[in-house]
Each structure stands twice: as structure tokens, then as C-alpha cells.
Amino acid sequence: MKTINHAHKKIDKLKKRLFLPNFMKQMRKRGIGGISGGNRVTLITEGDDFFRRVFAAVDGAKTSINLESYIFRSDDVGLLLAEKLALKAEKGVEVNVIYDSVGSIGVSPSMFKLMEISGVEIIEYHPFVPWRKYWGLNLRDHRKILIIDGVKAFVGGINIGLEYAGPEFEGGRWRDTHVMVEGPAVRDIQFFFMENWYRNGGSVMNSSTYFPDLKKVGNRLVMVLCSRSRRNVRPVHESYLSAISNARERIFITNAYFIPDAKIYRELVRASERGVDVSVLLPGKSDLPFVKYASRYLYKRYLKHGIRIFEYNRDILHAKTAVIDSLWSTVGSSNLDRRSFRKNLEVNVVVLDEKFGMQMESVFMDDLAESSEVILKDFGRRGVSEFLLEWLCYRFRNFF
């Protein structure tokens, strides 16, 4: 019996060792590349830490600042950042900003005027107008990117708004995750910004300013993936499918708006059926209740297939992360829903590193301590009115 168990352990160890080669092979087969080594990746899980790092990075910028954000509020942190960007532009730093029209609706025009007067170049992404289909509500820029001097980049789920900040900035303490990337991968993040900038009428820039020679500064393997490519490939979606299909031990997913398509749903079920621990952390409180109810409509299916569901209760959960077998981790702006994969501009960083993966797993476990598990028996007892609300929200999910 011990010999059999030992053999099983050796097989499992071999499968884990083959995870990354198999994942990379599948990604290449789908025409998705862009992996770079020699990076340093810093995990950011607190809003105050994020804003401290962002403000310090902007203050230290010498040549260029590129900011792309779905939401850029004119509250205390937004105005402080706007003032810092304006000051840098006045000192000769090239500062470029893309903000989404719908995400930043209601923002004070005077904030953007302040930046423009100081020399900041600004693009409003897809203005909200009545003559476009659905008034231009679809095809939003949901990214959250900041690149400093072409050598340091921030990517993740945190927008520029007080709700993400903690006690230091007297914010709303939303639970979100970001990464700070240094090294060769910054070039790929910069490329996605520049591509969007030129597509939407931005002025021509000196590429040598924005794409300096980048040295290796760490040992992390990183892939920078967008939601949609020109060949109609969906790199973030494909990376999830490939990683889940190769999982052998555990899949930990944290997602604010979790309504996966049939392909991801099937891969998660298959993983659970072959003995993988599949655990999904979702919001107990949400800023978009109709999405929460649409997501809850599928809970019963997950639970019946052994997929564990947890709801985060401390504050609003807005993170979009996952870690698989400690080897594959992703942090970015993309939710696991139709809008992120088919309609929005998104960007995710995938880190292929065991130490970073273990750090991600530790954060996941810390979040579980602030959560409650959804049990099938108890969930099945919810009222008819709640079930009907979930059904209705799910049926109209494509309009969200």
C-alpha cells in the first residue's frame, strides 16, 4: 500500500512539474506569447499601500507618465493625483491620461481642465453619446494601468477613487489587488497603453522616451495579456482555460463579477471531478447587486459539482485574481464574465512563479478568514422571491 501511495505522489509531482511546459505549449498553439523573464513583481492588497506607491512613483517620474483608468474620480485621492500629474507636466515630464467616459461619468470637468492647462494630454475613451448603439455603453476601457518612465508599471483592479483607499486616506476600504511590475515586462504593458492611445487619436510620441532599454531586475516570469487581440483571440480567457485544464492540486479564484461562460464552467467542473480543490471567493457585499444576484443563480450548479463557494463579508470585494497549483497566478482588471472577455478593454498580468504563487495563496487564505462558506443544503432553502430575482438578473446578464 505504501508503495502504491509513493508511486501516486511521484506521478502527482511529475504532473506538477509539467504544468508550466504544458501551459506554455497550449498558449503557443493558440497564438499567444509575450512571456518575459527577469522581472520583479510586488503584490499590493491594501488601498493605502497602492496610493502611497502611486504618489511616490509619480513624484519621482523623470521623463514620462502614462495613466489609463476606467474610473478617475474628482475626490480627495483623485484631485491629489491630478495635481501631482499637472505639476509633473509643468516641469517638462510627458504626461498622458486615458479615462473611460462611462466609468468616470459625473467627474468634475475642472479636474481634467487643471491637468490640460498644465500640459497633460488627455483622451476621453468612447464618449457617452446618444447616436451610438446603446448610447456607447458597450466597449468600455476597463483597464487600470500606470507606467512611469517606461521602467515601472502598475496593473490590477484598483481605480483612482477614494472607495479603494484605507484609513490613512479615510477611504471606503474596498478589497482589491494590484501589482507593481519592474523589468522587461513593463515594455508589454507600455505597448498596450500606446496602442490604445494611437487608436483613439493621441498625439505621436517619441518611442525612445517610452521604451527605454530594460535590464533584468528579478527572476519572475511574466506574461502581459489583453482581453481581445486583432485575430479575435481572447488571451486572458485562453490563459484561464489552459491553466485550469492543467491544474492538479488547487484552484483559488477571487472575482468581483463571476459569471463564467460555458467553457470556463466546464473546465472548473472537470478539475473538481479529477480531485482538484476548486475554491471561489466572491463578494458578500457588491457595488453592483444585480451582478451579484446573477452570479448567485449558478451557485447550486457549482456546489453540486464539488466547487466550494465563499462570500467575502468585511467590505466590498473588487479583486480579479487567481492562483493555480502555486505556479500560475493572475492579477488584473478582467472579471470572469462576458463583458470582460467580449466587450471591454482589459489587461492582466500572469506570473509563472511558485514563490509568488504561494504569496497569492496566503492572501487568499487571509481573505477566507473574512468570509463565510456557502453550503448547498442551506443555500437550497432560500426564498422563492430571492430565487426569482437571481433568475431574472441572470437572464438579463448580457445587458450589464
C-alpha positions in Angstrom: 0.0 0.0 0.0 2.8 2.4 0.9 4.5 1.6 -2.5 1.3 2.5 -4.3 0.9 5.8 -2.4 4.5 6.6 -3.1 4.0 6.0 -6.8 0.9 8.2 -6.8 2.9 11.0 -5.1 5.7 10.7 -7.7 3.2 10.9 -10.5 1.5 13.9 -9.0 4.9 15.6 -8.6 5.7 14.9 -12.2 2.4 16.3 -13.3 3.0 19.5 -11.3 6.5 19.8 -12.9 4.8 19.5 -16.3 2.3 22.2 -15.5 4.2 25.2 -17.0 5.5 23.4 -20.1 2.0 22.2 -20.9 0.5 25.6 -20.2 3.1 27.3 -22.5 2.6 24.8 -25.2 -1.2 25.3 -25.2 -0.8 29.1 -25.2 1.6 29.0 -28.2 -0.8 26.7 -30.0 -3.4 29.4 -29.6 -1.0 32.0 -30.9 -0.4 33.7 -27.6 3.1 34.6 -26.5 4.7 37.6 -24.8 6.5 35.9 -21.9 9.5 37.7 -20.4 11.9 36.8 -17.7 13.9 38.9 -15.2 11.0 40.8 -13.7 10.3 41.9 -10.2 6.6 41.8 -9.2 5.3 43.4 -6.0 1.9 42.3 -4.8 -0.4 45.1 -3.4 -3.5 44.2 -1.5 -4.3 47.4 0.5 -5.6 50.6 -1.0 -3.4 52.9 1.2 -0.3 51.0 0.1 -1.4 51.3 -3.5 -1.9 55.1 -3.4 1.3 55.7 -1.4 3.3 53.8 -4.1 1.5 55.5 -6.9 2.0 59.0 -5.5 5.7 58.3 -4.8 6.2 56.9 -8.3 4.6 60.0 -9.9 6.6 62.3 -7.7 9.8 60.5 -8.8 9.0 60.4 -12.6 11.7 62.0 -14.8 10.6 61.5 -18.4 7.1 60.1 -18.8 3.9 59.1 -17.1 1.1 57.1 -18.8 -2.1 56.6 -16.9 -5.1 54.6 -18.1 -8.1 54.2 -15.7 -11.7 53.2 -16.0 -12.6 55.4 -13.1 -10.8 58.7 -12.3 -12.8 60.4 -9.6 -12.5 64.0 -8.6 -12.5 63.1 -4.9 -9.6 63.6 -2.4 -7.2 61.0 -3.9 -8.3 61.8 -7.5 -7.6 65.5 -7.1 -4.3 64.8 -5.3 -3.2 62.7 -8.2 -4.4 65.2 -10.7 -2.4 67.9 -9.0 0.7 65.8 -9.0 0.3 65.0 -12.7 -0.2 68.6 -13.5 2.9 69.6 -11.6 5.0 67.0 -13.4 3.7 68.2 -16.8 4.7 71.8 -15.9 8.2 70.5 -15.1 8.6 69.0 -18.5 7.6 65.4 -17.9 5.4 64.0 -20.7 2.1 63.1 -19.0 -0.7 61.2 -20.9 -4.0 60.1 -19.5 -6.8 57.9 -20.8 -10.0 57.8 -18.8 -13.3 56.0 -19.6 -16.3 58.2 -20.4 -18.8 55.9 -18.6 -16.6 54.8 -15.7 -15.7 58.4 -14.9 -19.2 59.9 -15.5 -20.0 62.7 -13.1 -16.4 63.6 -12.6 -15.8 67.4 -12.2 -14.6 68.8 -15.6 -12.4 71.3 -13.7 -10.1 68.4 -12.6 -9.3 67.5 -16.2 -9.1 71.2 -17.1 -6.5 71.7 -14.4 -4.4 68.9 -16.0 -4.8 70.1 -19.6 -3.8 73.7 -18.7 -0.6 72.3 -17.2 0.2 70.4 -20.3 -1.2 66.9 -19.6 -2.5 65.2 -22.8 -5.9 63.6 -22.1 -8.2 61.3 -24.0 -11.8 60.5 -23.1 -12.4 57.0 -24.2 -15.6 56.4 -26.2 -17.7 59.4 -25.1 -21.2 58.6 -23.9 -23.4 59.8 -26.8 -27.0 59.1 -27.9 -26.3 58.4 -31.6 -24.1 55.3 -30.9 -25.6 51.8 -30.4 -26.8 51.6 -26.8 -25.5 55.2 -26.4 -22.0 53.8 -26.4 -22.4 51.9 -23.2 -20.5 48.9 -24.6 -16.9 48.6 -25.5 -15.5 50.3 -22.4 -11.9 50.8 -21.3 -11.9 48.9 -18.0 -8.1 48.8 -17.6 -6.2 50.2 -14.7 -2.6 51.0 -15.8 0.1 53.4 -14.7 3.6 53.4 -16.4 6.4 55.5 -15.0 9.4 56.4 -17.2 8.8 53.1 -19.1 10.5 51.2 -16.3 7.8 50.7 -13.6 4.2 49.7 -14.2 1.1 49.2 -12.0 -1.6 46.9 -13.2 -4.7 45.5 -11.4 -8.2 46.2 -10.3 -7.8 49.4 -8.3 -9.3 52.6 -9.9 -8.5 56.1 -8.9 -11.1 56.7 -6.3 -11.5 57.1 -2.5 -13.6 53.9 -2.1 -10.4 51.9 -2.7 -8.3 53.7 -0.1 -8.0 52.7 3.6 -7.9 54.6 6.9 -4.9 56.7 6.0 -6.8 58.5 3.3 -10.2 58.0 5.0 -11.4 55.8 2.2 -14.0 53.0 1.8 -11.6 50.1 2.2 -12.7 48.1 -0.8 -10.8 44.9 -1.0 -8.8 44.9 -4.3 -5.4 43.7 -5.7 -2.8 45.3 -7.8 0.8 44.5 -8.8 3.8 46.7 -9.4 6.0 45.4 -12.2 9.6 46.2 -12.9 11.7 44.7 -15.6 11.3 43.7 -19.3 7.5 43.0 -18.9 6.9 46.8 -18.5 7.6 47.1 -22.2 4.5 45.0 -23.0 2.3 47.0 -20.6 3.6 50.2 -22.2 2.7 48.7 -25.7 -0.9 48.1 -24.7 -1.2 51.7 -23.5 0.4 53.2 -26.6 -1.7 51.1 -28.9 -4.9 52.4 -27.3 -3.5 55.9 -27.3 -2.9 56.0 -31.0 -6.2 54.2 -31.9 -8.1 57.0 -30.1 -6.3 59.9 -31.7 -3.5 60.5 -29.3 -0.5 62.7 -30.4 2.6 61.0 -31.7 5.2 60.3 -29.1 9.0 59.7 -29.2 9.3 56.0 -28.7 12.8 56.2 -27.2 11.3 58.1 -24.3 8.7 55.5 -23.6 10.6 52.3 -24.4 14.0 52.5 -22.7 16.4 49.6 -22.6 15.1 47.4 -19.7 17.5 45.3 -17.7 16.6 42.2 -15.7 15.8 43.2 -12.1 14.4 40.0 -10.7 13.6 36.4 -11.5 9.8 36.4 -12.2 8.4 35.0 -15.5 5.6 37.3 -16.6 3.0 37.4 -19.4 1.0 40.5 -20.0 -2.3 39.7 -21.6 -5.2 41.7 -23.1 -8.8 40.7 -23.3 -9.1 40.7 -27.1 -6.5 40.6 -29.9 -6.8 41.7 -33.5 -7.1 38.0 -34.6 -10.2 37.7 -32.4 -8.3 35.6 -29.9 -9.1 36.3 -26.2 -5.7 35.9 -24.4 -7.0 36.4 -20.8 -9.8 33.9 -21.4 -7.4 31.4 -23.1 -4.9 31.6 -20.2 -7.6 30.8 -17.7 -8.7 27.8 -19.8 -5.2 26.5 -20.2 -4.2 26.9 -16.6 -7.4 25.3 -15.2 -7.1 22.3 -17.6 -3.6 21.7 -16.3 -4.4 22.1 -12.6 -3.6 19.1 -10.4 -3.9 20.3 -6.8 -5.9 23.5 -6.2 -7.6 26.4 -8.0 -8.2 29.6 -5.9 -10.2 32.3 -7.7 -11.2 35.7 -6.4 -13.5 37.6 -8.6 -15.9 40.6 -8.2 -18.2 39.7 -11.0 -18.2 36.0 -11.6 -20.5 34.8 -14.4 -18.1 32.5 -16.4 -19.0 31.2 -19.8 -19.7 27.6 -20.6 -16.0 26.8 -21.4 -14.6 28.0 -18.1 -17.5 26.5 -16.2 -16.8 23.1 -17.8 -13.1 23.2 -17.1 -13.8 24.1 -13.5 -16.2 21.1 -13.2 -13.7 18.8 -14.8 -11.0 20.0 -12.4 -13.2 19.3 -9.4 -14.1 15.9 -10.7 -10.4 14.9 -11.0 -9.8 15.8 -7.4 -8.6 19.4 -7.6 -9.6 21.7 -4.8 -11.6 24.4 -6.6 -12.5 27.3 -4.3 -14.1 30.6 -5.5 -14.2 33.7 -3.4 -17.0 36.2 -4.4 -18.5 39.3 -2.9 -20.9 39.1 0.0 -21.5 42.8 -0.5 -21.3 44.2 -4.0 -21.3 47.6 -5.6 -23.4 46.1 -8.4 -26.2 44.0 -6.7 -27.7 42.8 -10.0 -24.4 41.2 -10.9 -24.2 39.5 -7.5 -27.7 38.0 -7.9 -26.9 36.9 -11.5 -23.8 35.2 -10.1 -25.7 33.5 -7.3 -28.1 31.9 -9.8 -25.3 29.4 -10.7 -24.2 28.6 -7.1 -26.2 25.4 -7.0 -24.5 24.0 -10.1 -21.0 24.8 -8.7 -21.8 23.3 -5.3 -23.3 20.1 -6.8 -20.0 19.5 -8.6 -17.9 20.0 -5.5 -16.8 23.6 -6.3 -16.6 25.5 -3.0 -18.0 29.0 -2.9 -17.1 31.6 -0.3 -18.5 35.1 0.2 -16.3 37.9 1.5 -18.1 39.9 4.2 -15.7 42.5 5.6 -16.0 45.1 2.8 -16.9 45.2 -0.9 -14.7 42.8 -2.8 -13.5 44.1 -6.1 -10.4 42.0 -6.8 -9.9 39.9 -10.0 -7.2 37.3 -9.2 -6.5 33.6 -9.4 -3.7 31.2 -8.4 -3.4 27.6 -9.6 -1.1 25.0 -8.1 1.1 27.8 -6.7 2.6 28.0 -10.2 0.2 30.2 -12.2 -1.1 33.5 -10.9 -3.0 36.3 -12.5 -3.8 39.8 -11.3 -5.6 42.4 -13.5 -8.8 44.2 -14.4 -10.6 41.3 -16.1 -13.6 39.8 -14.4 -14.8 36.3 -15.2 -17.8 37.4 -17.2 -18.9 38.0 -20.8 -18.4 41.8 -20.6 -14.7 41.5 -19.7 -14.0 38.8 -22.3 -16.0 40.2 -25.2 -16.8 43.9 -24.7 -14.2 45.7 -22.5 -10.6 46.5 -22.9 -8.8 44.7 -20.1 -5.2 43.8 -19.2 -4.0 41.1 -16.8 -0.5 40.2 -15.6 0.2 36.4 -15.4 3.1 35.4 -13.1 4.6 32.0 -13.6 6.5 31.6 -10.3 6.0 29.3 -7.3 7.1 31.8 -4.6 4.8 34.4 -6.0 2.0 31.8 -6.2 2.5 30.9 -2.6 2.2 34.5 -1.7 -1.1 34.7 -3.6 -2.4 31.6 -1.8 -1.5 33.2 1.5 -3.6 36.3 0.6 -6.4 34.0 -0.5 -6.4 32.2 2.9 -6.3 35.6 4.7 -9.4 36.6 2.8 -11.2 33.4 3.6 -10.9 34.3 7.3 -13.1 37.3 6.5 -15.6 35.1 4.6 -18.4 32.6 5.0 -18.8 29.4 3.0 -21.9 28.8 1.0 -23.3 25.4 1.9 -25.6 23.6 -0.6 -28.2 22.5 2.0 -28.5 26.0 3.4 -28.5 27.7 0.0 -31.3 25.5 -1.3 -33.5 26.9 1.5 -33.5 30.5 0.2 -36.9 32.0 -0.5 -38.8 31.9 -3.8 -38.6 35.7 -4.3 -34.8 35.6 -4.0 -34.5 32.7 -6.5 -36.7 34.7 -8.9 -34.6 37.7 -8.5 -31.4 35.7 -9.3 -33.1 34.1 -12.3 -34.2 37.5 -13.7 -30.7 39.0 -13.2 -29.0 36.0 -14.8 -31.4 36.1 -17.8 -30.6 39.8 -18.4 -26.9 39.5 -17.6 -25.8 40.4 -21.2 -27.1 43.9 -20.6 -24.9 44.5 -17.6 
